Amino acid sequence: MIVGFCWFVIVLAFAAAIWMEMPKKVVVPSMSYSPQPFDASDLVLGEELEGLIISLGEKVHDAWARKRIDQGWVFGPARNDKLKHHPCLIPYADLTESEKDLDLAVIREVVSNLAGDCDLPFAVIPLNSHN
């Protein structure tokens, strides 16, 4: 059950990363739209979940880079959409902290929602706490 859940988290993280890369329709927002994200500001994730977030950040970056390379993109010192050059087509470890934070922000939000009390029908349970 735990293994299946871990795969669910990984798939969810990859889906979020892919969604971020998809072209979005231009829609005029309704004036009545009021986003209500789960407030995880007081949630402490702990070392196990922070480790998971970092590990997933690496995997999400690799998935993004593989997709870009498959589309013909190559490393370049500056982003150039016409030439398909991107400065982030480097190993995750070589990214700046601000570039890593772009990957980690979405994953941290997903994991925080899973770990918090946000009315989801499942929870994140670290393997070492399962009896």
C-alpha positions in Angstrom: 0.0 0.0 0.0 2.8 2.4 0.9 4.8 1.6 -2.2 1.7 2.2 -4.4 1.2 5.5 -2.6 4.8 6.6 -3.2 4.3 5.9 -6.9 1.1 8.0 -6.8 3.1 10.9 -5.3 5.8 10.6 -8.0 3.1 10.4 -10.8 1.4 13.4 -9.3 4.6 15.4 -9.2 5.4 14.5 -12.8 1.9 15.5 -13.9 2.3 18.8 -12.2 5.6 19.4 -14.0 4.2 18.5 -17.3 1.1 20.7 -16.7 3.4 23.6 -16.1 5.0 23.1 -19.5 1.7 22.8 -21.4 0.4 25.7 -23.4 -2.5 27.4 -21.6 -5.6 28.7 -23.2 -6.0 32.5 -22.8 -9.2 32.9 -20.8 -10.6 36.0 -19.3 -10.9 35.2 -15.6 -14.3 35.6 -14.0 -14.3 38.4 -11.5 -16.0 36.0 -9.0 -13.0 33.6 -9.1 -11.4 33.5 -5.7 -8.7 30.8 -5.3 -8.8 28.9 -2.0 -5.6 26.9 -1.8 -4.9 24.8 1.2 -3.0 26.9 3.8 0.1 24.8 4.6 2.0 27.8 6.1 2.1 26.3 9.6 2.8 22.7 8.4 6.2 21.3 9.3 7.0 18.5 6.8 10.0 16.9 8.6 13.2 15.6 7.2 11.7 12.6 5.5 9.3 14.6 3.4 11.8 17.3 2.7 14.1 14.5 1.4 11.3 13.2 -0.8 10.6 16.7 -2.1 14.3 17.2 -3.1 14.4 13.7 -4.7 11.2 14.5 -6.7 12.7 17.8 -7.7 15.6 16.0 -9.3 13.2 13.6 -11.1 10.9 16.5 -12.3 13.9 18.4 -13.7 15.2 15.3 -15.5 11.7 14.7 -17.0 11.5 18.3 -18.1 15.0 18.2 -19.6 14.3 14.9 -21.4 11.2 16.4 -22.9 13.0 19.5 -24.0 15.9 17.5 -25.5 13.4 15.2 -27.3 11.9 18.4 -28.8 15.3 19.5 -30.2 16.4 21.9 -27.4 20.0 22.1 -26.5 22.0 23.9 -23.8 22.7 27.5 -24.4 24.0 30.3 -22.1 20.7 32.2 -22.6 17.2 31.1 -23.4 16.4 31.5 -27.1 13.1 30.0 -28.2 13.9 30.3 -31.9 17.2 28.4 -31.6 15.8 26.2 -28.9 18.6 27.0 -26.5 18.0 26.8 -22.7 20.5 27.5 -19.9 18.8 25.0 -17.6 19.5 21.9 -19.7 22.2 20.9 -17.2 22.2 18.3 -14.4 20.0 19.3 -11.4 23.0 19.5 -9.1 24.4 22.3 -11.3 21.3 24.5 -11.2 21.3 27.6 -9.1 19.2 27.5 -6.0 16.6 29.8 -7.5 16.3 27.5 -10.5 15.9 24.5 -8.2 13.3 26.3 -6.2 11.1 26.5 -9.4 10.9 22.7 -9.4 10.6 22.4 -5.7 7.8 24.9 -5.2 5.2 22.9 -7.1 6.3 19.6 -5.5 6.3 21.2 -2.0 2.8 22.4 -2.5 1.6 19.0 -3.6 3.3 17.2 -0.8 2.1 19.8 1.7 -1.4 19.2 0.6 -1.0 15.4 0.8 0.6 15.6 4.3 -1.8 18.3 5.6 -5.4 18.1 6.7 -6.9 19.1 3.3 -9.8 16.6 3.1 -8.1 14.2 0.8 -9.0 10.5 1.0 -5.3 9.5 1.8 -2.3 10.7 3.6 1.5 10.7 3.4 2.9 8.2 5.9 6.7 7.8 6.2 7.8 4.2 5.8 9.6 4.2 9.2 6.4 5.2 11.1 4.3 2.3 9.6 3.9 -0.6 12.1 
